Amino acid sequence: MMFTNPYIEPEQNIKKDGYLGSFITYKSIGSISLKALQIYKNKYPQLLLISIISFIPSLMLSMFYPEELSSIASYFLDSEATTEVFPDLTFNVYLLLILQVLLIPLVDAAMIIALGRIIISQDTNILTAFYLTLTRGYSLILNVVIFYLILILFVFLSLLFIGLPLLFLWIISTITYLHAIYFENSGVGSALFRSLKLLSKSWLDLFKFWVPILGLTALQFISSLFIYEGSLATIFNELLSFVLRPLTLIIYSLAYIHYRIKFEDLSYINYGNSVVNLGLSIEE
């Protein structure tokens, strides 16, 4: 295979174990999981440093306002409480909730951009990842807000029959959907259709990535079922989510790169306003 890259030494970079070259040949669920664990093991200090920014508001809510969180959960989850007045919350609780909602998309964007640069090149500078995310400006923030509004809309529509297939499409497309927004700066509608077009080329590949993600989700769900009493239990579950969050985003990044390379013969990809050549010539 002929490598062409004017900026880096791709044969040394891409073929390095743990990076893109060894990933392309991975076929099974187990190999994808091992790949994700390998990246997590090597880069978890940087990834957790990014993740902690959105984790702080939720941790403070769990530590200092457990009763308020419980009342909010009861209001939305308890069918008998739907006619009750929304819980009376303090300004601090509202502030922490708003911060968490605003920071999670930004942190996810920064982490996924950092992961893309980790997987393809060896750029692991956290400040660079945040800078590249922030310089996306209003368009990134607007697209992310619309992204979550679509989720909320589909959840409400799921009460009707038409909403169930829409919610299903939204969930399965998430594995590549976020990347189309973050990296290509696509609008939410075009990102959704692009993701579904990619996924439709191989549903089997999709499930290879979804199985480990569902495993991580099940682990958190089981933890919340068996460890649920007291503020310490809440903090433990928050910490578990904090530790596992980067691993889930690693799998998302691997899936996106996998689909773009396998089904579009991609020779380069734009990660955070800088084109990183994958080392494949256009002819190939």
N, C-alpha and C positions, 0 to 999 in steps of 0.2 A: 504494500500500500504506500502511495506517495503522499508525504505530508508537505503542506505548504503553509507557511505562516511567517510574515515579515517581522513580527513583534516579539515572539518568544520562541523557545526551542520546543516544538510540540512533541517530538519523539521522546524527549526526556520528561516532559510534563504530562502528556496525555497517557502515555504508556505506564506511568508510575502507578504502582499498586495502590488501590484505594481511590483512584480518580477515574475520570471518564473512560479511559481505555479499557480498564478491567471491567467496567460496568456494562459496556455494550454487549458483552457475551453472556451476561447473566440471564438465565431463562426461567428459573423457578422462584417460588415464593420464598423458600429458605435462603436462596442466594441474595435476593433483594433485601431480606431482613438482616442478613449478615452484613451486607453493604452499608445499610443504614446505621447499624450498631458500630461499625468500624469508623464511620465519619463522626458519629456522636462521641465515641471514645476519644478520638483525636482532637475534637474541636469543642467539647462541651463547655470549657471555661468561657470561651468567647460567646457561644450561643446562649448560655445561661445569663451572661452579662446583659445581652440584649433583652432576653425574656423577663428579667427581673423588673424592668421599668413598668410593664403592664401588670405585673404580679403584686406590686406594692399596694395599690388601692384595694384589691380583693383581700389581701392578707390583713390590712387594717380593718376592713369591714368585718372579717371573721373574728378578729381579736377583740375589737372594741364595740361592735354593734351586732352581736349574734342574734339578739331578740328581734331587732328590726329586720334582719335578713330572713329570719324565720317567719315573721308576719307577712313579708312580701311574697315569700314562697307559698304560704298558705292561701294568700289572696288569689294567686294565679292558678294554683294546683287543686285547691279544695273546691269541689263543685258546689258545696253548700255555702261557700263564702263569696260567691260571685255577686250576690246582691248587697254585700256589705260595702261600706265606704272604704276607699283606699287608705292604707295605714298612714297615720300622721308621722312623718319623718322629719328629722332635724336637717338643718342646712348642711352640716358636715356629711351626713349620709348621702344626700342628693349630690353633693360635690364629688364624693368618692365614686359614686355610681357613674356620674357623667365622665369623670376622668378615666375610669376603666373602659367604658364604651368607646371613648375617643382614642385611647392609647393602644387597645388591642389590635385594630387594623394597622396602625402605624408600625407597631412592633412586629407584627406578622410580615408586613412588607419588608422591613429592614432585615429581618431574619432570613426570609426567603431569598432576597437579593444576595445577602452574605453567603447563603448556602450555595446559590448558583455559582458564585465566584470561587467558593471553596472546591466544589465538585469539578468545575471545568479548569480553573487556574488554581493558583495557590494564594490568592489575595484574601487574607482573612482579617483585614483591618476593620475593626468594629466601627470606628469613627467614619471611615469611608462609606460603610454600609448605611449608616444613618444619614450622612450627607446626601448620598445618592437617592435615598428615599425622600428626604425633605425637598430636594430640588425637583421632584416630580410636581410639586406645587398643587394648585387647586384641582387640577384635572384628576390626579390620583385620589385625592381626598374625596372629591365628588363621586368618582366612580365607585370607590369603596362604600361610601354612604348609600348609593343606589343599590349596590350589591346586597347589603344587609337589609335594605327596605324591601327588595324583591323576596328575600327569605321570609321576612315577616308577613308579606302579602300572601305568599304561597302557603304559609302555615295557617293563616286565617281561611284561605280558599280551600284548604284540605278538609274543612268542615263540610264542604260541598264535594260532590264526586269529581268535578273538573279539577279541583285543586290537588288531588292525590297524584296523578301523573306528572303535574307540573312540579310538585315538591320532589318527586322521585328523580326527575331529570336534573333538578337543581342540585340535589345531593350527590348524584353520581358524577356530575360534571365538575364538582368542586376540586377534584384531584388535578385538573389542569386549568380550571376556570380562573383561579386567583392569579396564575402566572400570566395569562393573557392580558390581565389588567395591569399588573405591576411592571412586566418587562416590555410589553408591546404598547403599553399605554392605550389599549383599546377601550372603547366604550363598553358598557356592561352588556348591552344587547349583542354586539358583534363578538364580544369575548365568549358569551354563552354559546352562540352558534358555532364559533370556531372550535370550542372545546368539544361540543357534541360531534362535530365533523371528525375531529381527531379520534375520539373515543370509538366512533362507529367503525373505524377501520380494524379494530381488534378489541372486542369485549373481553376476550380471554386475558389479554394483557392488563386490562383494567382491574379484573378481579385479583390478579397477582399482587397488585398494589393495595387493593382494598382489604384483603385478608389481614395483613399485619396491622393496618389502621384500625380495623374492627377489633382486633385482639387488644390493642392499647386502650380502645374505648371500653371494652368489656372489663379490663383490669380496673379502670377507674370506677366503673359502675358497681362492680363487686365490692370494691373498697368502700364506696358510699353506702352500700347496703349493710355491711357487717360492722363498719366503724362509723356510727352515726350519733352517738350520744355525747353531748358536752362540747365545749369550745375547742378542746384539744383535738377531738376527732375531726372537727371542721378544718382546723389548721392543718392536720395531717393530710386530709384529702386535697386541700389547696396546694400543699407542697408536692404531693404526688402529681397533680396536674401540671404544676410548674416544671417538674423534672421531665415529664413525658412530652410536654408540648414541643420542644425542639425536635424530638425523634419523629413525631408525626409530620412536622414540616419538612424534615429531611426526606421522608418517603414521598411527599408531594413533589418535591424538587426532582427527585429521581424519576418519578413518573412523567413529569413534563419533559425533561430532557430525553427520556426514552422515546416518547411519542414523537417529538419533533425530529429526532435523528432517524428513527426506524421508518416513519411513514412520510416524511417530507424531504428526505435526503439532504438534510440541512448541513451547510458547510460552516456556518457561524451563527452566533446567537447574541443578542444585545442584552447584557446583564448590567443594569444600572448605568445607562448612558455611555457605556464603553463596549465596543464590539470585541468579543473574545473569539478568535478563530478556533474551531474544533480540530483543525489539523487535517481536514479532508478536502481534497481538491474539488473544484466545481464539477469537473468531468466525472468524478466518482459519485 
